Each structure stands twice: as structure tokens, then as C-alpha cells.
Amino acid sequence: MAEDNGSGFKAGFEEGVQKGMEESKRLFTMSEFRHELGIPLILARKLVIWGTVEVEKAADGTLQITEAELLEAKELLKHPWTRTKLFFKALGPGIITGAADDDPGGIGTYSSVGAQYGFGLIWLAPYLLPLMMAVQEACARIGVVTNRGLAGVLLKHYKKWIVAIIVALLIVANTANIGADIAAMTASVRLLVPVNYTITAIVTTLLIIAIEIAIPYKNYAKILKWLTLSLFAYIITGFVIHPNWLLIFKEALTPGLKFEKEYIFAIIAVFGTTISPYLFFWQTSEEVEEEKVEKKEGVFQKINDRIAHMRTDVRTGMIFANLTFFFIVLTTAQVLHQNGITTIESAEQAALALKPFAGDQAFLLFALGIIGTGLLAVPVLAGSAAYALAELMKWREGLSEKFSRAKAFYCVITVSILIGLALNFIGVSPIKALYYSAWLNGVIAIPLLFVIMVVGNDKRIMGRETHPKWVKFFGWIAVLFAATALLASIYLIFAK
């Protein structure tokens, strides 16, 4: 009897081992894997790329993951902080593009709007969000599918002189933005530490140039990504001042349109700051850069997977940018406008004006945010201009290239940043230049958006990966919105 029990125990043990082995060999597709973990596809794929999760390749070429690997991944991601940190790490050009959208120049524009109109233009944040997502996905999709920057794609299908005019306007607007950003960063440093303006501006400029040229793209992208965290300063500031949330949500959901010259001008400036041409060129080119990095690392993704990866990245970046826009207008409207301060000409002036009404915390966060976003945005502004001009002139280009192999590309970056610095010392008001460059961006965006929507829906260029319906809808709405605002502005200028 004891012998039977022993053999029964042995058989049960063997059966348990066998069952455990079978369960550990149970395979999950990538889609099933991410659903089991409750994570976005972008993070699931990055876990594989980083080697955190091992995969097996099926006969049909699909990637499959064992249950044992799934359980290990669940253990790794059980803490919300770890999950958030890894998701942020998994993001790519989209989050950088979104954060660069809120550069010190943009902060100055949003602050000016909040101070002048109170909550009167805060509705632009929620209503522009789907337009921002559609436009940046359209640009990113073009980069992913064609493996070319935007200027390179345009040259394939439009006359060179047309592309040259667009690139020239882009460089002018970007250089003005760079000058304003350097001025805002330097002034913000001086708000916190009593240092010489000229020396601080020069040192900051040279530091940005050195980092952009000397550091390889893979590491440089990581620096830019961590700088995006500076935008949280504005979201935190919004809560520090204890705003009237009921009034804010009411104003945000009900547009209060005014047919006035200054109001329409402000709408175009906000549109040009939020849906900005330099972001179109940067986003498209950085998708190409990401592909280069992945190929060097031996990672090859199908086009559908790259697009899915890109979509999560872009949406996260645009939501982040839009939230920052919303909270800057909220803060300046609540604190400055309601205390009678209706004229703000710069981001650092907005920070200083907050101090007596909102306290040292709000002032410090606002000022630090300007410095952080400037360090992020100036390289993006210069880089987008360099990508566009390099493709126009057929130069070797890319931040993944060494200086010795792409001298002209890096020279454009250097010269544009140095000219931006010079604007601060030759009598040209960077703030005035910024104000008009924001409006100019809104004007340039109209033909560019039109071309992007046409190119992205051309099957000869995009094959089966033309714009999805929602991108087409909101993309054309963006064109219509900007064109209508511009026509209204022109009418109001000449009406009197």
C-alpha cells in the first residue's frame, strides 16, 4: 500500500512538473503579451528590443513570448513608478517634439494671451489638441513610410524654388525664435542668480552648440527626453495657485469668439506657436533618425509596427504639449489678468509678475521651466532648419552623423544659433521678433499643412499607408481653421 502511495506521489509529481513545463512553454503573440500586462504596444516592443523580455520567432516570422517571460515582466511592472519610468524611456521623437512645442517663445506667447484675455482664449487648448495630433501623426507617418525628411519628400513632388521659399521662411522664423529663447533663458537665469547677461547668454549658446554637435544622437535624444520633464513645472504651478476650476472648464468648453483685429492676430500667433512648421520638419526627420539607430542595433520592425509605435509616441507628446499650453494660460489668466496685469511681453516677465501674487513657489517653477524648455527647444529649432536646408541642398545630414561627415549640416545649426544670439546685441528686439515670428509661423503653416495632407494621401508616395480617416478629417480642419483666421485678420487690417 505504501508502495502504491509512493508511486502515486511520484506520478503526481511528474505530472505537475510536466504541466509546469507545458505552461512555461505556452506562447503569447506580441498583442496578447501587451494586453496581459495592460501596457501600450510601444513599451511591449521596447522591452523586447532592450532584451528585458526574450522572444521566440515562429515559422511565419511572428514574435512569440513564453508564459515564464510574461510572469517575469508582470513582476517587473507591478510597481506604478517602474511602469511609468519604462514607458517614458520607451518614447521617442514624439515626446521631444511635443515638449519643444512649448519653448520659451511659446511660453511668452501663451503668457501674453493669458494676461491680456484672461480665460478668453483657453478654449484653444482642447480644440487644437486633435488638430495637433493629426498634423504631427501625418508628418511622422511620412517620415516612417518614405524614410525621408519632409523637405526631401517635397522636393520629389514640387518645384525646387517652391521648397526653397518654404525653407527660407522656416529658417527666418526659427532664427527669430532662437534669439527670443536665448534671451528668455538668460533673463530667467538672472532672475534666480545675479550673473552678467552677456556672459550667461554666450556660455549658454556655446554649451547648446557643443552638446548638439559632440554627443551622438542616441545619447543626445536621451538628454532631450529628460529635459521634457521641465514642462511639469507649469502643470504644478497651475495647482499651486488654486484656480477656479469650475470657471476654467466652462471657458475651455465654450469658445468666446471676437471679431477683432488683435484677438484674431492672437489666435493666429497661438496656432503658429502650437502647430508650428519647425515641428513638421523635426518630427519627420527624427523618425528617419530613429530608424537609423534601430538598424544599427540590429532591430528591424515591420511598417505597421513602426506606425503603431509612432502613434503612441506622437499622441503622448501632443497631450503633454497641450496640457502645458493649457496650464500656462490658466496660470497667467488666474494670477496676472485678474490682478490687472494685462501686458506681458516675455516669458521671464510672466515669471517675475507671478511672484507677488502667487508666491516664490510659482515664480521659481515658472523660471526653471523656461530654462529647461529653452535647453530643449533651441537645438530642435536649429536642427529642423538644418534638416530642411540640407535636404534642399542635397548635403549629408543627420544628428546620427559625425561632424566630419556632415559639416554643412552642423554649420547650419551653429550659424543659426549664433545669429539668434546676435539678435540680442544688435538692437533687434527678440521679443518683437518672436511676436511676429509666431504670426509668421501661423501663416507658413497653411501652405505646408495643405501639402502635407496632399502628400500623405497620395498612394504613389505612401502606398497602403495613407492618412487614416481621422487624420484626414482633423488635418483638413487645421488647414481650414488657419486659413479662415488669416483671411479674417487681413480683412480686419484693411477694413479701417
ZIVEN-V128194 format. One record per residue. N is the residue number from 0. SS is DSSP state (H for helix, E for strand, - for the rest). Layout:
{{N,SS} {N,SS}}
This chain:
{{0,-} {1,H} {2,H} {3,H} {4,H} {5,H} {6,H} {7,H} {8,H} {9,H} {10,H} {11,H} {12,H} {13,H} {14,H} {15,H} {16,H} {17,H} {18,H} {19,H} {20,H} {21,H} {22,H} {23,H} {24,-} {25,-} {26,E} {27,E} {28,E} {29,H} {30,H} {31,H} {32,H} {33,H} {34,H} {35,H} {36,H} {37,-} {38,-} {39,-} {40,H} {41,H} {42,H} {43,H} {44,H} {45,H} {46,H} {47,H} {48,H} {49,-} {50,-} {51,-} {52,-} {53,-} {54,-} {55,E} {56,E} {57,-} {58,-} {59,-} {60,-} {61,-} {62,E} {63,E} {64,E} {65,E} {66,H} {67,H} {68,H} {69,H} {70,H} {71,H} {72,H} {73,H} {74,H} {75,H} {76,-} {77,-} {78,-} {79,H} {80,H} {81,H} {82,H} {83,H} {84,H} {85,H} {86,H} {87,H} {88,H} {89,H} {90,-} {91,-} {92,H} {93,H} {94,H} {95,H} {96,H} {97,H} {98,H} {99,H} {100,-} {101,-} {102,-} {103,H} {104,H} {105,H} {106,H} {107,H} {108,H} {109,H} {110,H} {111,H} {112,H} {113,H} {114,H} {115,H} {116,H} {117,H} {118,H} {119,H} {120,H} {121,-} {122,H} {123,H} {124,H} {125,H} {126,H} {127,H} {128,H} {129,H} {130,H} {131,H} {132,H} {133,H} {134,H} {135,H} {136,H} {137,H} {138,H} {139,H} {140,H} {141,H} {142,H} {143,H} {144,H} {145,H} {146,-} {147,-} {148,-} {149,H} {150,H} {151,H} {152,H} {153,H} {154,H} {155,H} {156,H} {157,-} {158,-} {159,H} {160,H} {161,H} {162,H} {163,H} {164,H} {165,H} {166,H} {167,H} {168,H} {169,H} {170,H} {171,H} {172,H} {173,H} {174,H} {175,H} {176,H} {177,H} {178,H} {179,H} {180,H} {181,H} {182,H} {183,H} {184,H} {185,H} {186,H} {187,H} {188,H} {189,H} {190,H} {191,H} {192,-} {193,-} {194,-} {195,-} {196,H} {197,H} {198,H} {199,H} {200,H} {201,H} {202,H} {203,H} {204,H} {205,H} {206,H} {207,H} {208,H} {209,H} {210,H} {211,H} {212,H} {213,H} {214,-} {215,-} {216,H} {217,H} {218,H} {219,H} {220,H} {221,H} {222,H} {223,H} {224,H} {225,H} {226,H} {227,H} {228,H} {229,H} {230,H} {231,H} {232,H} {233,H} {234,H} {235,H} {236,H} {237,H} {238,H} {239,H} {240,-} {241,-} {242,-} {243,-} {244,H} {245,H} {246,H} {247,H} {248,H} {249,H} {250,H} {251,H} {252,H} {253,-} {254,-} {255,-} {256,-} {257,-} {258,-} {259,-} {260,H} {261,H} {262,H} {263,H} {264,H} {265,H} {266,H} {267,H} {268,H} {269,H} {270,H} {271,H} {272,H} {273,H} {274,-} {275,-} {276,H} {277,H} {278,H} {279,H} {280,H} {281,H} {282,H} {283,H} {284,H} {285,H} {286,H} {287,H} {288,H} {289,H} {290,H} {291,H} {292,H} {293,H} {294,H} {295,H} {296,-} {297,-} {298,-} {299,-} {300,-} {301,-} {302,H} {303,H} {304,H} {305,H} {306,H} {307,H} {308,H} {309,H} {310,H} {311,H} {312,H} {313,H} {314,H} {315,H} {316,H} {317,H} {318,H} {319,H} {320,H} {321,H} {322,H} {323,H} {324,H} {325,H} {326,H} {327,H} {328,H} {329,H} {330,H} {331,H} {332,H} {333,H} {334,H} {335,-} {336,H} {337,H} {338,H} {339,-} {340,-} {341,-} {342,-} {343,-} {344,-} {345,-} {346,H} {347,H} {348,H} {349,H} {350,H} {351,H} {352,H} {353,H} {354,H} {355,H} {356,H} {357,H} {358,H} {359,H} {360,H} {361,H} {362,H} {363,H} {364,H} {365,H} {366,H} {367,H} {368,H} {369,H} {370,H} {371,H} {372,H} {373,H} {374,H} {375,H} {376,H} {377,H} {378,H} {379,H} {380,H} {381,H} {382,H} {383,H} {384,H} {385,H} {386,H} {387,H} {388,H} {389,H} {390,H} {391,H} {392,H} {393,-} {394,-} {395,-} {396,-} {397,-} {398,-} {399,-} {400,-} {401,-} {402,H} {403,H} {404,H} {405,-} {406,H} {407,H} {408,H} {409,H} {410,H} {411,H} {412,H} {413,H} {414,H} {415,H} {416,H} {417,H} {418,H} {419,H} {420,H} {421,H} {422,-} {423,-} {424,-} {425,-} {426,-} {427,-} {428,-} {429,H} {430,H} {431,H} {432,H} {433,H} {434,H} {435,H} {436,H} {437,H} {438,H} {439,H} {440,H} {441,H} {442,H} {443,H} {444,H} {445,H} {446,H} {447,H} {448,H} {449,H} {450,H} {451,H} {452,H} {453,H} {454,H} {455,H} {456,-} {457,-} {458,H} {459,H} {460,H} {461,H} {462,-} {463,-} {464,-} {465,-} {466,-} {467,-} {468,H} {469,H} {470,H} {471,H} {472,H} {473,H} {474,H} {475,H} {476,H} {477,H} {478,H} {479,H} {480,H} {481,H} {482,H} {483,H} {484,H} {485,H} {486,H} {487,H} {488,H} {489,H} {490,H} {491,H} {492,H} {493,H} {494,H} {495,-}}
